[in-house]
Amino acid sequence: MRRSKLEMYIDTLKVLAHNGPLMQTKIMSKGNFNCNMLNEYLSFLIKHELIEERTNQKSKAVFAITQNGTNILKYFRELEQVPPIIE
């Protein structure tokens, strides 16, 4: 089943929250993303300050979740616990 953009953003945040700062290729493999779409998601998340791009010891770009990103994940986990309101 195809994931929505929102699900892709949340999945990206989850990957970074569980694994720490990662290079783009590691995010792709752990989150099951394709390269082109992941670039779009990373740009969006950086723009909204939910993740940040850093440089590791080997001068490679890695991405890490910010405190804002962690807060967003917390809110989504709480929402997942709410039972559906369908009668």
VEXMARGU-513571 format. One line per 2 residues: number of its first residue (from 1); their letters; for each residue x, y, z of C-alpha. Coordinates in steps of 0.25 Angstrom, whole numbers, padded with zeros to 4 digits. Layout:
! residues N
NUM> A> X Y Z ~ ... $
This chain:
! residues 87
1> MR> 0000 0000 0000 ~ 0005 0014 -0004 $
3> RS> 0009 0023 0008 ~ 0004 0038 0008 $
5> KL> 0013 0049 0009 ~ 0010 0051 0024 $
7> EM> 0013 0036 0026 ~ 0026 0038 0019 $
9> YI> 0030 0050 0027 ~ 0027 0043 0040 $
11> DT> 0034 0030 0036 ~ 0046 0039 0033 $
13> LK> 0046 0045 0047 ~ 0044 0031 0053 $
15> VL> 0056 0026 0046 ~ 0065 0037 0051 $
17> AH> 0059 0036 0065 ~ 0062 0022 0066 $
19> NG> 0075 0021 0059 ~ 0082 0035 0062 $
21> PL> 0088 0043 0051 ~ 0089 0036 0038 $
23> MQ> 0094 0038 0024 ~ 0084 0039 0013 $
25> TK> 0086 0024 0008 ~ 0084 0019 0022 $
27> IM> 0071 0026 0023 ~ 0067 0021 0009 $
29> SK> 0069 0006 0013 ~ 0064 0007 0027 $
31> GN> 0051 0015 0023 ~ 0049 0008 0010 $
33> FN> 0049 0021 0002 ~ 0054 0024 -0012 $
35> CN> 0065 0034 -0014 ~ 0057 0045 -0022 $
37> ML> 0045 0045 -0012 ~ 0054 0045 0000 $
39> NE> 0061 0057 -0005 ~ 0048 0064 -0005 $
41> YL> 0044 0059 0009 ~ 0058 0063 0015 $
43> SF> 0057 0077 0009 ~ 0043 0079 0014 $
45> LI> 0047 0074 0028 ~ 0059 0083 0028 $
47> KH> 0051 0095 0024 ~ 0042 0093 0035 $
49> EL> 0053 0091 0045 ~ 0049 0076 0048 $
51> IE> 0062 0071 0044 ~ 0076 0077 0042 $
53> ER> 0088 0074 0033 ~ 0101 0072 0040 $
55> TN> 0115 0067 0037 ~ 0120 0055 0043 $
57> QK> 0135 0052 0047 ~ 0138 0047 0032 $
59> SK> 0132 0061 0027 ~ 0120 0053 0021 $
61> AV> 0106 0059 0022 ~ 0097 0053 0032 $
63> FA> 0083 0056 0036 ~ 0078 0057 0050 $
65> IT> 0064 0060 0057 ~ 0063 0073 0064 $
67> QN> 0055 0075 0077 ~ 0043 0080 0069 $
69> GT> 0044 0067 0061 ~ 0044 0059 0074 $
71> NI> 0032 0067 0079 ~ 0024 0065 0066 $
73> LK> 0027 0050 0067 ~ 0022 0050 0081 $
75> YF> 0009 0057 0077 ~ 0006 0047 0066 $
77> RE> 0009 0035 0075 ~ -0002 0041 0084 $
79> LE> -0011 0042 0073 ~ -0009 0028 0069 $
81> QV> -0014 0024 0083 ~ -0028 0031 0081 $
83> PP> -0039 0021 0077 ~ -0046 0025 0064 $
85> II> -0059 0033 0065 ~ -0067 0026 0055 $
87> E> -0081 0022 0059 $
